[in-house]
Every structure is written in C-alpha cells, then in structure tokens.
Amino acid sequence: MKPEIFADTVLVWLGPVPLTRTVASSVVVSALLVLLGASLARAVRRHPEGRAAAAGRLAFGFIHDLVEQAAGRPWPALEVFAGTLFLFIATAAVVGQLPGVPAPTANLPASAALAALVFGAVPLAGIRARGVGGYLAHYLKPNPILFPLHVISELSRTLALALRLFGNMMSGHLVVALIVALVGFFVPVPLMALDLLIGLLQAYIFTILTAVYVGAAARVGEQS
Amino acid sequence: MSEHTLLALASIIIAGLTMALGALGAALGESRIGAASMDALARQPDEASSITRNQFVALAMVESTAIFCLVIALVLLFANPFMEG
C-alpha cells in the first residue's frame, strides 16, 4: 500500500491543465465561503437584529480582536487578509472531515501557496508603512552583519508555516487511515474529533502568525 | 543484500529514529508548557481565557517540530529521492 501523501490525484484534464482533487476542493471551499459571506452581509444589511447578522458580527469581531491583539492596532486591510486565511483554513479543515473529500490544505503545494501569500504580504505591508528605503533598511539593523540572518529567518518561517499546516492536516488523516486499516471502522472516531480540533487550532495559529509577521514588518519604523 | 534493500533498510530505520527523537523533544517541550500554564492558571484564575489561548498557540508551535520530523520520516518512507521505483 502506498498512501497518497505528496502526490495529488488528477480528476479531469481540462485541455492541457490538470484539475486535481486539491484544486477542486479548494475551489469548492472558496465558493462556499463567498456564498456564506455574501448571504451574511445581506443579512446584516436587511435584518440587523436577526441571528445570521449576529453570527456574522461575532465572526468579524473575533477576527478583528485577533488582528488587533497580534498586530498591536486595528488594521482593516490586515483583517481582510488574515480573516480570509483563517476562514479558508478552518473551512478546509471542516470540509476535510467529509468522507472522500480531501482537505485542500492537506497538500504541500496548497499550504505552500498560502505561506507564499504571507511571504509576499510582509514586504508589501512594510513598504506601505515605511516606504521602500525604510523597509529595506531594517534588513541592515542593528548591524549589516546580520543581513543574512534576516533573510534566512524570513525564508525559514515561510517554510515552517507551510510545513506546519501541511503536516498537521495530513497527519490526522494518515492516523485515521492507519487505524481503520489496523482495527476497523468506528474506532478512530475520537481521533477524528481531535483532528477537527487540530485543524481549527492550526487555522487560528496560521492567522495569528500572519498578523504578527505583517504587523512586525509595518512596525519596523516605530521602534527606531 | 542488494543495494536497493540496503537503502530501504536504512530509510526505514532512520525514519523510525527521526520520529522517536522528534516526538521526544516535542513531548519534553509540551510538558513544560503544560506545567507552566497550569502554574499560571493556579496563580491567576481570572486570566484563564488568555492563558489558555496562549498555551494552545505555544503548544502548536512546539508540536510543529514533531510534525517536521513526521514529514521527513514520510519523505524517507514514501517519497525517497534515492529510491526510484
């Protein structure tokens, strides 16, 4: 038996472009989120006292507080970015519990793409807050000798983000598959509950780390 | 023993060692986090929500070292670049 850990099944070939299971499930998750967000926004506008509006406001307040605590100040653009990441990863973890549907994040290229988004957002936020010169100058502080260390830390934390998400999401499914193969059905149910908890926790951690990294890049100037 | 068997043997043994040592380090680190957060909870029960949240974040950060080891062990077993076919 060779489990599919690093590979990805191709469902259909759309001309020269392969449509893999990961692509399909992430498109479905994104579509679900867009629909949910649109309906919640309409609920907030039409029935501000209703339950759906309260749920939407609670979710927004959660992300708002999270970003404000991690980045040190309210920051709407970062709320949108980090909130999107949180909702996507959390929904992916929930969807991944359905039988036969892989979590989009249980695939190394997909989680690496999310980490690459964070990697790109850090200099963007730094340049917007401090200007190109001000952002680049922080690489040479406190001493130009530390320049390689700054570069290595940015690269390694991106790698760690990608591998942490991928490993956590993939290992849960692998453990469940192993237990089903060894013991039988219904035994791994507690492990699946743990897997669900870990998936939501990883979404939270990914979001907090994103807010901390981006917030630190924008705060570079305030310290000096 | 052919070269392929030797390579497979070494990969399996190293994968087990990787997982054992990685889990050992993560277990030690997580036990310290657990003990420290229990201590903090006993001293400051009012800050329970904040302590629990930070504890979970710290646990997951430490846990990720074990997860890195798991990924490396799985690469050795299922996607070993030196064992084609």
Interface residues (C-beta under 8 A of the other chain):
Chain A: K2 P3 I5 F6 A160 L163 R164 F166 G167 N168 S171 L174 L201 Q202 Y204 I205 I208
Chain B: F56 V57 A60 M61 E63 S64 I67 F68 L70 V71 L74 V75 F78 A79
